[in-house]
Amino acid sequence: MKSTVVSVARKLKFYQLVVLDQVLRSGSLVGAAQALNLTQPAVTKIIHEMESFLGADLLVRGNRGVSATELGSVVVRRAHAMLAELRGLVDEVHAYTSGMTGQVMVGTLAGVSALLLSQTLRLLKESEPGVLATVHVGHMTQLIPCLLSGELDIVIGRIPDDWSEHEYEPQLKVDVLYEERLCIVAGAEHPLHSNCRPIQLADLHPFPWILPPRSVLLRGTVDRMFNDLGLGPPTNVIESVAALTNYELMQDQQTIGFMPLQTYQQLEGGGKIKMFHLANPLSFGRIGCFYSSSRHLDPASKIFRECLSLASIKFDCTDITNVNG
């Protein structure tokens, strides 16, 4: 017999989806039981009830814990969206009955918008101290799928140059926050800092470099810079976007790396790094605030977005405009 919305709603309980999601997050039935304050047999029974109703296994049990079967992946992906909506419902009810509370889940890139994000969070806690903000750091390839599934409410990151033709463009809205500037940095005693004339990229090419990993949008921009000059990418390379690690690597007074200008301004105070004065300034691209075009922002996310707008003005950024029109 073919399942219908009514039959599934009668048999499949929402709490079962919560349990399945927690099992996969924990990687074990024991871990899920502890997180949910249940016994392991109770968790096992709930999973067996779901599998019996759906007619197939949802989990694969192995030496390293449990993982989702193909059907389990389908169910938990849909569950993420429903759980996000439930969280939004809870937040809106709290906001209606007892003032602003709730949680906003924010994703951001490592080393991008760090100052802007910290100022936004300060404004948020000053205006609505009851709102819990949780920040996740990752690459856009990781953050955008989490945003689409409802695991994140907002993502702050670089807007791809081809955004108008991007596969995710119909599913997301983007507010432009500011144009990020990029600088090239080395230890304060690097020999080329003594040059009186502006530095060319060709002057820096032979030195050891720290470049973004190939999975990061910035890497494409960096590679094009070298290729446009007929240089090809450097051959002595470490791939990293960890700002503090890169800072220490540059203390050999030879290694060179790219840094967002705002990150450099936060780190230069110690006097141990210095940026090169280039003949032509480098643009990192537009930094934006991404959110779902199909889900309404809950009250906590809305107030976070408002604080982000205010912070961008204090940050001496361009005023927020919507690239979706």
C-alpha positions in Angstrom: 0.0 0.0 0.0 1.4 3.4 -1.0 2.1 5.7 1.9 0.2 9.1 2.1 0.9 12.2 4.1 -1.9 11.2 6.4 -0.6 7.6 6.9 2.9 8.8 7.5 1.8 11.5 9.9 -0.1 8.9 11.9 2.7 6.3 12.1 5.9 8.4 12.0 6.4 10.5 15.1 8.4 13.7 15.1 10.4 12.6 18.1 11.5 9.6 16.2 13.2 11.9 13.7 14.9 13.7 16.6 16.3 10.4 17.9 17.5 9.4 14.4 19.2 12.7 13.9 20.9 12.5 17.3 22.1 8.9 16.7 23.8 10.0 13.5 25.3 13.1 15.2 26.6 11.1 18.1 27.8 8.2 15.9 26.4 5.7 18.3 23.2 4.5 20.0 24.9 5.0 23.4 25.9 8.5 22.7 22.4 9.4 21.5 20.8 7.8 24.6 23.1 10.0 26.8 22.3 13.2 24.9 18.6 12.6 24.9 18.5 11.2 28.5 17.1 7.9 27.4 18.3 4.3 27.8 20.0 2.6 24.9 17.2 0.0 24.6 14.7 2.8 24.3 16.7 4.4 21.4 17.1 1.0 19.7 13.3 0.4 20.0 12.6 3.8 18.4 14.9 3.1 15.5 13.5 -0.3 15.0 9.9 1.1 14.9 11.0 3.6 12.2 12.7 0.9 10.2 9.6 -1.4 10.5 7.3 1.3 9.3 9.5 2.3 6.4 10.3 -1.2 5.5 14.1 -0.8 5.3 17.2 -0.3 7.4 18.1 3.3 8.3 21.4 2.6 10.0 24.5 0.6 9.3 26.3 -0.6 12.4 30.1 -1.0 12.2 33.3 -1.0 14.3 33.4 2.8 14.2 29.8 3.3 15.2 26.7 3.8 13.2 26.2 5.5 9.8 23.2 6.2 7.6 22.0 3.8 4.9 20.9 5.4 1.6 17.4 5.6 2.9 18.6 6.8 6.3 20.4 9.7 4.5 17.2 10.7 2.7 15.1 10.6 5.9 17.6 12.6 8.0 18.1 15.2 5.3 14.4 15.8 5.3 14.4 15.7 9.1 17.0 18.5 9.3 14.6 20.8 7.4 11.7 19.9 9.6 13.7 20.2 12.8 14.9 23.7 11.7 11.2 24.7 11.2 10.3 23.3 14.6 13.2 25.3 16.2 11.8 28.4 14.4 8.3 27.7 15.7 9.6 27.3 19.3 11.6 30.6 19.0 8.6 32.5 17.6 6.4 31.2 20.4 8.9 32.2 23.0 9.3 35.7 21.4 5.5 36.1 21.4 4.9 35.0 25.0 8.0 36.1 26.9 10.0 38.6 24.9 12.9 37.9 22.5 14.7 34.7 23.0 15.8 31.9 20.7 18.9 30.8 18.8 20.5 31.8 15.6 22.9 29.4 13.9 25.6 31.4 11.9 28.2 30.0 9.5 31.2 31.9 8.5 34.6 31.5 6.7 37.8 31.2 8.6 39.5 34.6 8.6 36.7 36.4 6.8 34.5 39.0 8.5 36.0 38.2 11.9 35.9 41.9 13.1 32.4 42.4 11.5 31.1 39.2 13.1 32.4 40.1 16.6 30.9 43.6 16.4 27.6 42.1 15.2 27.6 39.7 18.2 28.2 42.6 20.6 25.3 44.5 19.2 23.1 41.4 19.4 23.9 40.7 23.0 23.5 44.4 23.9 20.0 44.5 22.4 18.8 41.0 23.0 20.8 39.2 25.6 18.4 36.3 25.7 19.3 35.3 22.1 21.9 32.5 21.8 24.2 32.8 18.8 26.1 29.7 17.7 28.9 30.2 15.2 30.2 27.5 12.9 33.4 28.1 10.9 34.0 26.2 7.6 34.3 26.5 3.8 31.4 27.7 1.6 31.2 24.2 0.2 30.4 23.0 3.7 28.3 25.9 4.9 25.9 26.4 2.0 24.5 22.8 2.1 23.9 23.2 5.9 22.1 26.5 5.2 19.9 24.8 2.6 19.1 21.9 5.0 18.2 24.3 7.8 21.1 23.4 10.1 22.3 27.0 9.7 20.1 30.2 9.5 22.6 32.6 8.1 26.0 32.3 6.4 28.5 35.1 6.1 30.9 34.5 3.3 32.3 35.4 -0.1 29.7 35.8 -3.0 30.9 33.8 -6.0 31.7 35.9 -9.0 29.2 33.9 -11.1 26.5 34.1 -8.5 23.7 35.1 -10.9 24.3 31.8 -12.7 25.1 29.7 -9.6 23.1 26.5 -8.9 22.2 27.7 -5.4 21.1 31.2 -6.5 17.3 30.4 -6.8 17.4 28.8 -3.3 19.2 31.6 -1.4 19.0 35.3 -1.0 22.2 37.4 -0.5 22.8 40.8 1.1 26.0 42.4 0.0 27.9 43.5 3.1 31.1 45.0 1.7 34.0 44.6 -0.8 36.8 42.7 0.9 40.3 43.9 0.1 43.2 41.5 0.0 46.8 42.1 0.9 50.1 40.1 0.6 51.9 39.8 3.9 55.2 38.5 5.3 57.3 38.7 8.4 58.2 42.3 9.3 61.9 41.6 8.5 61.3 40.1 5.1 64.1 41.4 2.7 61.7 42.8 0.1 60.1 45.2 2.7 63.2 47.3 2.3 62.3 48.1 -1.4 61.4 51.7 -1.9 59.3 51.1 -5.0 55.9 49.3 -5.0 56.2 45.6 -5.1 55.1 43.5 -8.1 53.7 40.0 -7.8 56.6 38.8 -9.9 59.1 40.0 -7.3 57.4 37.8 -4.7 56.8 34.7 -6.8 60.1 32.9 -6.1 59.6 32.9 -2.3 57.8 30.2 -0.2 54.1 30.9 -0.2 51.0 30.1 2.0 48.0 29.7 -0.3 44.3 28.9 0.4 43.4 25.3 -0.2 41.9 24.5 -3.6 38.5 23.9 -2.1 38.3 27.6 -1.1 36.9 30.2 -3.4 39.8 32.5 -2.9 42.2 30.0 -4.4 40.7 30.5 -7.8 41.2 34.3 -7.5 44.8 33.8 -6.4 45.6 31.3 -9.2 44.2 33.8 -11.8 46.4 36.6 -10.4 49.5 34.5 -11.1 48.3 33.1 -14.4 47.4 36.6 -15.8 51.0 37.6 -15.3 52.2 34.4 -17.0 53.9 33.2 -13.8 52.0 30.1 -12.9 51.3 29.3 -9.3 54.3 29.2 -6.9 55.9 25.7 -6.4 57.0 26.0 -2.8 53.6 26.1 -1.1 51.7 25.4 2.1 47.9 25.4 1.9 46.2 27.0 4.9 43.6 29.6 5.9 44.4 29.4 9.6 45.3 33.0 10.3 47.3 32.4 13.5 49.2 29.5 12.0 50.1 31.5 8.9 51.2 34.4 11.2 53.7 32.1 12.9 54.9 30.6 9.6 55.8 34.0 8.3 58.2 34.5 11.2 60.9 32.8 9.1 61.1 36.1 7.3 60.8 34.3 3.9 57.3 32.9 3.7 54.6 35.1 2.0 50.8 34.8 2.1 47.5 36.4 1.2 45.3 37.8 3.9 42.0 39.7 4.0 42.9 43.3 4.9 40.7 43.2 8.0 42.5 40.1 9.3 45.8 41.8 8.7 44.7 44.9 10.6 43.8 42.7 13.6 47.2 41.0 13.6 49.7 43.8 12.7 49.6 45.4 16.1 52.3 43.1 17.4 54.8 44.4 14.8 55.8 40.9 13.6 54.1 41.0 10.2 53.9 43.7 7.5 52.1 43.9 4.3 53.7 44.7 0.9 52.7 47.9 -0.8 51.6 46.6 -4.2 51.5 48.5 -7.5 47.9 47.5 -7.9 45.4 46.8 -5.0 43.9 43.4 -4.8 40.2 42.7 -4.4 39.0 39.6 -2.6 35.4 40.0 -3.9 32.1 40.8 -2.2 31.3 39.5 1.3 27.6 38.8 1.8 25.0 37.5 4.2 23.3 34.4 2.8 19.9 33.0 3.9 17.1 30.8 2.6 14.7 32.2 0.0 12.0 29.7 1.0 12.1 29.8 4.8 11.2 32.9 6.8 13.9 34.1 9.2 12.8 33.5 12.8 12.9 36.5 15.2 16.4 35.7 16.5 17.8 35.5 13.0 16.0 38.7 12.0 17.5 40.6 14.9 21.0 39.1 14.1 20.6 40.3 10.4 19.6 43.8 11.6 22.7 43.9 13.9 24.8 42.7 11.0 23.5 45.7 8.9 24.4 48.1 11.7 27.8 46.6 12.2 28.6 46.9 8.5 27.9 50.6 8.7 30.1 51.1 11.8 32.7 48.9 9.9 32.9 51.6 7.3 31.4 49.1 4.8 29.0 49.8 1.9 25.4 49.8 2.9 23.6 46.5 2.6 22.0 45.9 -0.7 20.2 42.8 -1.9 21.7 41.2 -5.0 18.5 39.3 -5.7 16.7 42.6 -6.3 
